[in-house]
């Protein structure tokens, strides 16, 4: 039986974004429905000279132009035979001189068990449900979107205003275009209907987004968890809540930079890799990085390691890496002082428990790189310095991606404590470069949709990668499993026309990873890899249909596998 859920208030699904002509068979038509009253929002008559590619001559016209511009971007990417309607308005939102809500958006209804639904007993956002069913399942507009009208006055964010151009030249203002792209994405499906505060599913029914959320600590997807508390706990499992969709995982290495790290070389008692976040200012680091001894900064006023006053050991920093505690003054002040003393790089130790944060600020005179490490790692290094020198390299990890788990899945935003409206329904802030669907606005986003497009593939906007037996195969690039059907095991045979890095994995019918069989270099020729019918945790996979997928030298191939009862 088809199920339909109507949301009376858009806030029920809205996910806040905080400061800190269609092609018939393919493209979707997205229509912006002006929900503002006379003289406000899209109807604001305040004169404005055309600039930055926006031809509008009033503030209202400029706002509507940007919304339609964003709609054309998503419409050109997503296929749907059903027009997508966005009820949009500008209103005052929570805001002060330093931070505020820029916009929020969400689907107006959720649908399950409709004709054409790929998964039963699964909620889909209204626009996606329409696309999958091929018909309009609701008289409501598909998305409700509200944006902050006070950004253009002193009530919100001081002198900062909306930038209404399409050229990315926003300067110190906030470009409206990426914020609209972000919020439309929430309404199109980039969010869960799960109550993250309680872990409860909407109507005790998982949504397609939740089915792709994987807790790496337990190896369970959200729909596999047997109680609400498990999902509630997973929502604050920082660094271990990931997106387990095949398209996002496949494209992550081509989208994300390698993760910054502090590689301690000596002493042997603390050597190894320490997670680090690169500052928004200063120099970059590469795979080679910079190497030097670490020197703990001291200054004239307690606390003496925060680098906020004149250094007392400035001469000792020449040619070294400065270690400074977070707190009491801007990051740029600390790093600029270390640079002036001759430091070649800076490590800032967090002053609060948990993962390191990204250091914000602007100072074009700073050219040395600066990274933050956790409080615990800072204590480890400082304790080692009491016994002798510590040598380290600030570099990009050769194996880890910024924003991805060590196993390759992209991390979702799961801070502790929970941030309702932001937690879970965003990519993690550790991603580099910054992604469109992080919870806060970042400079340089402009009109790109990065991994968001790939996530939409994973939830059903485009055909599933694992549902296709072969995609762009190279000559003699074949995959064949024997036996098939099988019980309890099968061997996946592959013919590689050339040597190269090769990935072999098994996925379920929902496109979720079941078992990695290979991720490494493989010579040309015929090879066989056994799948014993177990998952990543060694548990026996249920009988049913699965898909193998082989990736090598830019090509993919796969096969449908049928596992029988023993």
N, C-alpha and C positions, 0 to 999 in steps of 0.2 A: 504494500500500500504506500502510495506517495505521501511524503510528509513535507509540510510547509511551515516555516516559522517566520512570523512577521515581527519586526522590531519597531515598537512605537517610538522609541527615542533613538536617534542615531548614536548617541553616546554609548549605547549598549555594546556596539562593536567598534567604536571609534578608537584609533590608536594614535595618541598624541605625538607630534613631531616637535621636540623641544630644542631651544637654542642651545647652547653649548653646541574629401570626396572619396569613398571606399572602393577597393578592388573587390568585385562581386564575390569571387570564390575564396578569397583569403582575408582581406583586411576587414576589421570591425569598424563600424561607424559609431563614434562616441559623441553624444550630444550633450552640451552643457545647458542645463535648465536654470535660468536666472531666477533665484528665489529672493532677491533683495527688493526692498521697497523703493519708492521714489526718492531720489537724491542721496542714496547710500550705496555702499558696496560697488557692484557692477554698474550702478546708475549714478555714481558720484560725478557731478558735473564740473569738478575743479579742473580748470584748463591745464594741459600738460603738452609740451612740445614733443613731437615724435623723436625718438632716439633709440639707439641700440637695436635697430631692426623692428621696433614696435611702432606701427603707424598711428596708434591711438592718439587722439587730441584731447582727451580728458582722462582723469585717473580711472574712472569706471571703464572706459573703452580699453585702456591699457590692461586692466585686470582681466577683462573678458578675453582679450587677444591672447594673453599668456595661457589661460585655461584652455582655450581652443587649440593653441599650439601644443600643449602637453597632451591633449586628447588625440591630436593627429599623430603624435609619436607612438603612444600606446596602440592606437587604432591601426597603425601601419605594421605593428609587430604581431598583435593578437588576432587570430582568425575567429570570426563569429558571424553567423547569418542573421543574428538578432541585434538590433540597435541597442547600444548601451547608453542609458540616460543617467546623468549625474545632476542631482539636485544640489546646487552650490550657492553659498552666500558668504558675505563678509560681515562679521560681528565682533564685538569686543570679546577678548579671551583673557584668561589668567596671565598677568604680565606685570613686571615692574622694570626698574631702570637697568637691571642686569640680566634678567632671564625671563622666559615666558613661553607659552604655547603658541607656536606659529600657525598650526592648523591641525585638523583632525578629520578623519573620514572613515567610513565603514559601510559594509553592505547593508541594505535595508531589509533583507530577508535571507533566510537560509533554507535549502531544499535537500531532501533525501528521497531515495527510492523513486525517482522520476524516470520516465521512459528515456533510455539512453545513458543512465548513470553507470559509470564503469564499476563502481563499488556499491554494494548494498549497505543499508543501514549506516550511511555516511553522509554528513552534511556538506554541502557545497555552497559557496557564495553565490548570490543571485545571478550575477552576470555570467559566471562560469557554468552554473546549472543551465542557464538559457542556451549557452553555446553548445553544451553537450547534448541537450535535448532537441536542439534545433527549433525551439519555440519559446515564446515569452511566457514564463510561468507565473508572472505577477503583474498586477496593474501598477504597482509602485515603481518609482524610479529605482534603478539598480544600486546606486551609491548616494549617500548623503555626505557632503563635504562642507566644512566650516573653516574659514580662515580669519586671521586676526586683523581687523581693520585698524587697530591702534598702533600697529608698527609704523604707520605713516605720521604719527604725532609723538609728542614728548611723553605721553602716558606710558609708552612701551619702549624699552631699550634706548632711552635717551635720544641721541641724534641719529640713530640708525633708522633707515627707512627700507621699504621694499624697493628692490631694483627690478624694473619692468622691461628691461632689454632682453634680447634673445642671443646676445653676442658674448655673454659671460664676463663682461667688464663691470662687475658689481662693486669693485673697490672695497670700501668699508661698509657698504650696505648689504642686505640679504637678498640674494637672487630668488625671485618668486618661482621661476620655472622648475628647478629641482625639487622644491618643496611640494609643488602641485604634482609632479611625477611621483613623488614618494607617497603622498596621501591617496592618489588614485590607485596606486599599487595595493594599498591596504584594502580598499574597496573591491578590487578585482580578485583578491584571494590571498594576499600576503598577510595573513593573520589567522589566529585560532579563535574559535568560539568558546574555548575552554575558559572557565573562571580560574585564572592563575592563582588567586588568593586561596581558593579551596581545593583546586584540582578537579572540580566537577565538570563533566562534559555537559553541553547544552542538551537538555532532555535525555541525559544518560547515553548520548549518541556521539561518537567521535566525528570529527570533521576531517576532510582530506588533508589539511595542513598538519593536524595533530598526528596523523598516521605516519608522517615523515619525521617527526621529532624523536630522536634516539638519545637515551641516557647512557653514555658510555660506561658509567660506573656499574650499571646492572645489565647492560646489553639488551634492554627492553625498549621498544617503541611505546609511545604514550597509549596507544590503543591496546597494547599487550599488558599494561599494568592493571592489576586486579583491584586497586582501590584508589580513591581520590588522593589520599595522603602521599602516595608514591609520586603522583604527578606534581603535587604541591612541592615536594622535596626536590624533584627534578628541576623545577622552575628556578631554583636558586643554586643549582649545582654548577657554579661558575667554571667555565672552561670545559665542561663535560656534557653539556647539552648541545647536540649537533643536528644538522640537517642531513638526513640519510637518503636524499634523492640522487639518482644516478647522473642526471644531467649537471646539477650543481657540482657534484664531486668530480665529474670528468673535466669541467671547465675551470675549476679552481686553480690548477697549476698554470693556466694560461692567463689568469686574471689577477691573482694575488702575488705580491712580492714575497721574497723569502724573509723570514722573521728575524728581527734584530736579536742579538744575544751578546752576553758578556761571557766570553770563554776564558775562564781562569786557567792559566798554564802552570802556575806554581804558587804555593807549595802543593805537594801531592795530596796533602790531607784535605784540601778543599777544591782540587782541580775539577773541571767539568763545565758544562754549559748552564748559564743562569738566564732565565727569561727576562727580556728587557723591552721597554717601549721607547721608540724614538720620538724625540721632541718635535713639535710642529715648527720649530725654528732651528737655525744652525745648519751645519753640514750634514750630508748623508754618509752612509757607510756602505761598503760593498762586501763581496765574499772574502776578499783579502783582509779588509779592515785595517785598524791601526792598533799597534801593540806597544805596551809600555808598562812600567811599574805604576801601581796605584798608590796615591798619597792622600791621606785623610786631611781635609782642609781644617784649619783652626783659625778663629777670628778673635777679636778683642772683647766680645760681649757674650755672656752666657745666653742661650746654649751655644757653645763655641764651635760647633761643627756644621752650622747651618749656612755659613758663607754670606751672611747678610751685612756684616760689618767688615772693616779693613782686615785683610788676612795677616796673621802673624807668621805664617810659614810660606809666604808667597814665593820666595826664592827657590823653595824645594819643589815647586810645581813645574818648573821649566822642563819641557820634554816629557812630562809625565801625564798620567790620567788622574784627574782630581775626583775624589769621592766626597760628596756633600750631602748633608741631611736635608730632607724636605722641611719646609715650614718658615713662617714669619716674613718672608719677602718673595717677590716674584721670581719665577724660574730664570727669567732672562737676566736678572741682576746677578744671581749666583754664577751662571755660565759666563756672562760677560767679564766678571771679575776674575774667574779662573783663566779665561783666554788672555786677559791683560797680564796675568802672571806667567804666561808661557805654556799653559797646559795644552796638550794636544787633543784632549777629549774630556768629557765629564760624565761621571756616574752619579745620579741622584738616588739616594736610598729613601724609599717611602717612609713616612712617619706614622702610618696606620697599617694594621694587619690586612692581609688580602693581596690580590694581584696588583702589580704596578699600574699606574694610570698614564695617560698621555699628557705630557707637559705642554700647555698652551702658552701663547705669547708671541710677540713680534719684535724683532730687533735685527735689521738687515746687516748690522756690523758684526754679528756673531757668525763665524765661519766654521768653528770646530763642532763636531757632533756631540750630542748630549742624549743620554738614555736614562730611564728610570728603572730601578729594580725593586723588588719587594723589600719590606722592612726586615723580614727574616733573613733574606740573602745579604742585605746590608750588614746585619749583625754578624753573620758568618765571616764576611770579609774583614770587618773591623776587628773582630777577635783574632783573626789570623795575623793582622798587621801588628798586633802586640808582640808577636814572636819573631817577626822578620818581614822581609819584602814579599809583596804579592804582585805577580805579573799577570797581565790579562790582555785579551784582544777584544775590541769592540768590532763586531762584524755582522754580516748576514749569515744565518744558518744555511749550510748547504743542503739540508734535508727538510726543514720545517717551513711551512708557509704561514705568513702573518694572518691570523684569523681562522686558521684551520687546526683541527686536532692532529696529533701525531700520526693517526691512522689515515688522515686525508680528508675527513668530512669537515665541512665548514661549520664553525661554531655559531650558535645562536646566543642572543643576549640574555644572560641569566645571572644578573647581579644578586648579591646577598647583602642587605635585605632586598626583597622584591620591590620592583617599581611598576605598580599597576598601570596599564596603558602602554608601557614600553617593554617590559620583560617578555621574553619568548617570541613575540611577533616582530622581531628585528634580527638582523645579523649582528654579531658581536662587534664591539668597538675596537677590538684588537686587529681588525682587518686593515691591511695596507695593500694598495692604496685604499682610501676611504670608499665605502660602498654606499650606494643610494639608500639602501634600507637599514642603515644604522639608526639608532634612536635620536641622534642629534644632528643638527645642520653642520656640514663641513664645507670648507671652501674648495673650489675646484671641481665640484660635481657637474654643474652645468646641465647638459641634456643627455648624459649617458645613463643606461639602465643596467649595465654590468651583469652581475649574477642574478639579478631579479628576473630577467628574462628566462634564465635557466631554471629557476625555481618554478616559474609558471609552466614550463615544460613538464616538470615533475608532478604538478598537481592536475594536469590534464588539459591545459590550454592548447598544447600541441601534441602530436602523436608521441607515445612513449617510446624511448630508445630501445627498451628491452622487448617491445612487441614486434620489432622488425628483425627478421632473421639475418639480414646482411645489409650494411650501409656502406656504400662507396668502397667495395672490396678491391684490394690490389690483385694483380694476376696471381693465381694459384693460392691465394689467401683463403683457405677453407677451414671449416670447423665441422667435426663430425664426432658424435658421442656413441660409444659402444660399451655395453648394450643400452638401448633406449627404445621402449621403457625399461626401467631397471629396478632392481632391489637386491642388495641394499646399497650398491655402489656402481659408479660408471666411470669410464675413462674418456676425457675430452681430448680428442686428437686434433692437432692443428698443423697446417702446412704454412710455414713462413717463407716468403720469397726473399727476405733480406734479414740480416741480423739487426737487433735493436732492442730498446726497452719494450717489454711486453707485459701487459696486465691481463690476467685471466680471473674471472670471478663468476659467481652464480647469484642470480637475483630471483626474488619471488614475483608473482604476477602483478604485484603493486609497484614493482620496480625498486624494492628495497633490497639492500645487500644482505645476502645470506652467508656467503663464504668467499673469502679471497683465497685463490689458489696460487697466484704468482704475481709478483710485481718486481721485475728485474730484467737484466740483460739476457737475451736468448739468441743463440746462433740461428742462421737460416737452416731450413730443413723441416722434417716431420718430427713432432714431439707428442707425448701423451702425458696428461696430468689427471690423476685420479681424484674424484670427488667421492668421499665416503658417506655422503648423505647427511653430514652434520653441519651445524652453523658455526659462527665465529666463536661461540662459547663452548663448542664441543657437544651441544645438545642435538639429539636426533631430530632432523627436520621431518615435518609431517608429510604424509603422502599427498601428491598433488602435482601441479604444473610449475615448472621453474624455467629460467632462461640462462644459458651461458652467454658470456660476452668476452670477446678477446679484442684487445686494442694493441696495435703495434704499428709504428712508423706512420702515424696519422690516419690509419684505417681501422675499421671495426667490422667484426662479423660475430655471429652468434647462432644459437640453435635452441629450439624448444625441447625441454627435458621433461619426462614424465616419471615421477617416482611412485612406485606401487607400494601397497602395504606388504609388510614382511610375512 
